């Protein structure tokens, strides 16, 4: 039977992107930074462990985390391989950090991470002087040898990727001169906002529709106290759930609404979702609000591919909303989803079809014919491919299916959202 309505107030874990960066920049500042609201998922803890191995002190203090940094240029030679687990963000950003230090580091990861492409980071960092010995195909495990002093470069991003942009900017922190990244398509800008907060000399300007980001090195970072806003990617699962489960009226507190990350909420509103921003405010340079989401009849739309970079991780749960909307939802321009933790296009097409949805898979997107609000049949077992977002998306689909949805494993959810099922139970009581 479909679940009861989602009501009350919940708070999702801290933003993953901001959590990773707050630890890294704290580790490169001279002095003590305090972080509240840090996401304590496996991915972020992998970043913390790697930074400790390179000399930073990172400890939990009550509900907060305290980071005593070593200063830009002060990272130490790690005495063991850096195990990145499942975290692409940790890997790509830490490769950038190490690139301009005279240290050698080995990066390893789990089976899923070891399939993901690292060439997109290896290319620009190699031109700065870093040398790499990756596995065949440019993947983990890999060995890298940083270069100090590294060579400043001007790099135009060939693929919209905040991780690649951030890797180059982080390498630029310890590189004498000006390192420039040119972004033809804007991507999430947490790195730029936070580096400024830590005192880096960083400029962003628009030039003929492109963003030109310059960082002056070597930088001198000052410690910072950071409150991490709630992760919009995590909030998205609950926003979709409250939109599709009849009778729901749910408040999701303290959600980060950075304009490079809030695409899912804008697309849901275009589909007819009832989402209200309550008490909009700014915390640590990032826009934040409480989201009040009430059940609404959703309608299928054609999603503008231009919005994809601001919601690339939220497409799996958007597909669930589309499966319950009235009419057809068309998505395109999503080739990037094929190289995430899994091939998310084929994984979601297969999962939703198994649960009774009407889905057609194209090279760069899905076309979904919705039920008009009627519950899905349900079924399974669904193959999550060890991908946390597939697992959570299909758990939401299960709330609005007659027979429920069986998932092969919920273990991957711990990488980004350890208390997901507990919060879901709490909201649906």
Number of C-alpha atoms within 10 A of each C-alpha: 13 17 17 15 21 28 20 14 16 18 17 24 26 26 22 26 20 24 27 22 22 26 27 23 26 31 30 28 25 19 16 18 23 21 21 18 18 25 26 18 19 20 23 25 21 23 25 22 16 22 26 20 17 21 17 25 18 21 14 11 11 8 9 14 17 19 30 22 28 21 21 23 20 18 23 18 15 17 11 12 17 23 19 28 23 25 22 21 22 26 27 23 26 24 27 28 25 28 34 32 24 19 17 20 22 20 22 20 22 14 13 17 22 22 18 18 17 22 15 16 22 25 13 22 30 19 15 24 18 26 17 20 15 18 13 9 11 19 20 24 21 19 16 20 21 25 23 19 17 23 21 26 18 17 18 16 17 12 13 17 18 21 22 27 29 25 25 30 29 27 31 31 29 29 28 18 18 20 24 23 22 21 23 17 15 17 20 22 17 19 21 19 15 20 22 15 19 21 15 20 18 20 13 14 12 11 11 8 11 14 18 20 21 21 28 21 22 20 24 19 24 20 23 21 17 24 19 25 31 27 25 28 27 23 25 25 25 25 29 26 30 29 28 30 26 19 15 21 20 25 25 24 21 27 28 27 24 19 14 16 24 20 22 25 24 15 18 23 16 16 22 18 24 21 22 15 16 15 12 15 14 14 15 15 14 19 16 23 21 22 24 20 24 25 23 21 17 25 22 24 20 14 16 12 14 11 17 23 21 18 22 17 20 23 26 23 28 21 28 26 29 30 31 28 26 19 16 19 23 18 21 17 16 19 15 18 19 16 13 19 22 22 15 25 25 18 19 28 22 17 26 27 20 20 24 18 25 17 23 15 15 15 12 15 22 21 21 28 20 25 18 17 20 15 23 27 17 25 20 17 14 22 19 24 17 19 23 20 27 26 27 23 27 27 23 24 30 26 24 26 21 17 17 23 26 17 19 14 16 17 13 20 21 15 22 25 23 17 13 20 14 9 15 18 11 14 21 18 11
